[in-house]
Amino acid sequence: MRLFLFDIDGTLVSVRGAGRAAFARALEETYGTAGAIERFDFRGRTDLSIVHDLMTAAGVEIERIRARLDACFEAYARELAVQIGDGSRVQVLPGVDAIVRRLGQRDDVVVGLLTGNIEAGARIKLTPTGLWPLFRVAAYGGDNADRCRLPPIAQERARALGYDFTFDRITIIGDTPLDVECARSCGAVAVAVATGQHPTDELASCKPDLLFGNLADVDRIVSLLTAP
């Protein structure tokens, strides 16, 4: 058995700036400022770290950041739902639908998520794609600010479903160097895909176990992912 954990933004889908716009509105509503959000690098970051780093840099006291965090994420989810609207803003990236469904049909595979999104954000972004119900296990960006602490959470949630995956049987698939670092931190298989904002050569320098320009060649990629 293997567990495949997918990142969302830049790996499964693009929501064309909806997340940044929703965060800007939520931070202004909750803390009175969005800080330097237009210059902030969201790539590979957890939602917890995004709020903490933006608001700390804007001079908001840590106690206030923590006290208002739930309110901030509630405002973010509301605004994200508005931004996503009828789902037409969500672009499923090449090959994603077929690969997730193909893997999900196998008896020797569990498909899940390892994402910087909070759970509500993940659900809002993925529901229009029809793929949301296929992800049986997940670790979210609301579980811990440090992405490298998410694999054990996914592992424990898989165990609660009756699956005991050692980290060498877990594959983490993402579009940023932080996804590769996350896999390396626990001994999981690292798969990088250059469908986000990091080019192939930059991802190659991180030395992932597998590197794809995109996931469009479904048969080949499924074969490589599931090879003994």
N, C-alpha and C positions, 0 to 999 in steps of 0.2 A: 504493500500500500504506500501511496505517496500523497503528500499534501502540497497543493499548488496555491500560493498566496499572491494575488495580484494587487498591485497599486492601482489607483483609479485615474487621477488626472495625468494626462500625457501618456498613459499606458493603455487603459481601456477606452477612455473617452476624452474629448475636449469639450468644455462648457463655455469656451470663448469669452473668458473674463468674468463670468457670472459670480464666481467665488470671491474674487477681489472686490467687486462692486458690492456684494452682500456684506462682506466684512467691513468695508468702509462705512456703510450705513449703520451696521450694528455697533461698531466701536464708537461712532459719534453719538448714537442714541444712549449707549451705556456709560461711556466714560467722558463724553464731551469732546473727544478728539479721535481722529483716525491715525494720528501721528504721520510718519513719513511713508504711508502705505503705497503711494505710487512708485516709490523707489525700492520697496522692500522685495526681497527675493523669496517667493513662496515655494520654489521648486524643492520637493522632497521634505518639506517642513511639516510638522504636525500642527493641527489647529491650536493646541495648547501653547506650543512654543511661539506661534505667530502672535497670539494675543499678548503673551508675556513679554516678548521682545519688543513689539511695537509700543506697548503702553509703558514699559520701563524706560525706553528711549525717549518717550514723550513726557517723562517726569511724573507719571502716575505712581503713587505709593503701592508697594507690593501687597499690603493688606487690602487696599481698595480693589486692586486687580483681582485678587482671590475672592473677595466678598461678592463681587459683581459678575463673576465668571459665568454662573448658570444663566443669569439674565442676558449676558452678552451672547451666549450660544443660542438661547431661545430667540433672541432678536435676529441673529444670523440665519437660523433655520427658516424663520418667517420670510425674511427678505430673499433668501436663496430660492425659496419656492416661488416667489413672485418673479425673480429673474429667470428661472427655468421655464415658468409658464406652462405652455402646452407641450414642452419637451423638444420643440423644433430647434432649440439652441444647442441641444446635446448632440454632438457628433461622435458616433461610434467609430473608433479607429480601424484601419484595414485589418481584416482577418479576425478581429476580436470575437465577434458573435459566433463564428464557426468554431474557433478554438475553445472558447469557454464551454460551448454546448458539447463539443466532441469529448473534451476531457470529462465533463460532468456525466456523460453516459457510460463511462468506464467503471467496471466493478473494482478496479485497483487504484482508484483516484478519488480524493476529496478535493473539491475546489473551494477556495476561500479568498478572503481579502486581507491584506496588510496595508493600511492606508493612513495617511496623515489626516484624513477627514474625520470629524466626529461622526457617530453613527447616523444621526439625522441627516447630515450633509451627504453622506454616502448614499443613503436611501433616496434622497431627493434627486441626486444626480443619476443614479442607475435605474430607478423605476421606469422612466420613459423608454429605456432600451429593451425592457423585457427580461434582462439578465439578473435582476436583483434576487429572485427566488433561488437561483442556482448556487449562490454562495452560502455554503453551509456553516462555515467557520469564519470568524473575523476578529482582528485586533484593530482598534481605531485610534485616531489621533486625540481622542478624549480620554483614552485609557492611561496614557503616559506622554509627557512632553518629549521624551527621548525615543526616537524611532527604534533605536537598537534594543529597547526594552519591550518592544511589541511582540517579537517572535515567541518568547515563552508564554505570553498571554494567549496567543493563537494556539500554541501547543496544548495548553491546559484546557482551553475550550474544546479542542478536538478530543481530548481525553474524556471530557464530560459526555461526549457523544459516543464513547466506546472505542475511540481510535487512539492508539499510543504511538505517536510518530517521534522517532529520534530525529535530531536536527539534520542528519545526513539524508533523511527521507523527506525533507521539506525543501521546496523550491520557491524562492522569492523573486518575483518578476516585476521590474520597474524601469522607469525611464531616466533616473538620475543617479549620480555617484553615491548619494545617500542611501539609495536602495541597495546598491552593491555593498556598501559599508555595513548596512543592516544585516545582510546575509552573511557576510564575513564574520561579523561579531559573534554569531552563534554557531557557525559551521554549516549553515544551510547552503544549498546550491544557489549561485547568483546568476540570474538571467537579466541582461540589460537590453532594452529596445529603444531605438533612437526616434521615437515618435513624439517626444516632448520637445524641450528646448535645449537639450544637450546633443551635439552632433556625435556621429559614430566614433570619430577619432578620440574625442574627449572621453566617451564611455570606454573605449578600448584601453585607454591608459589606466583605468581602474581594474583591469584584468578580470572581468566577469568570466564565469564558466562558459556561458553562451552569450553571443551578442548578435542581435538582429537589427537591420535597418527598419523593418516593420514586421508585422505578423501576417502579412498577406499570403505567404506560401504555406497554407494551412497544413497540408499533408506532411511536408518536410518538417515543419516546426513541431507538430504533434509527435512525429517520429523521434526527433531529437530530444524533446522534453521527456519522453517516456522510455527512452532507451535504457537497457539494463546498466 
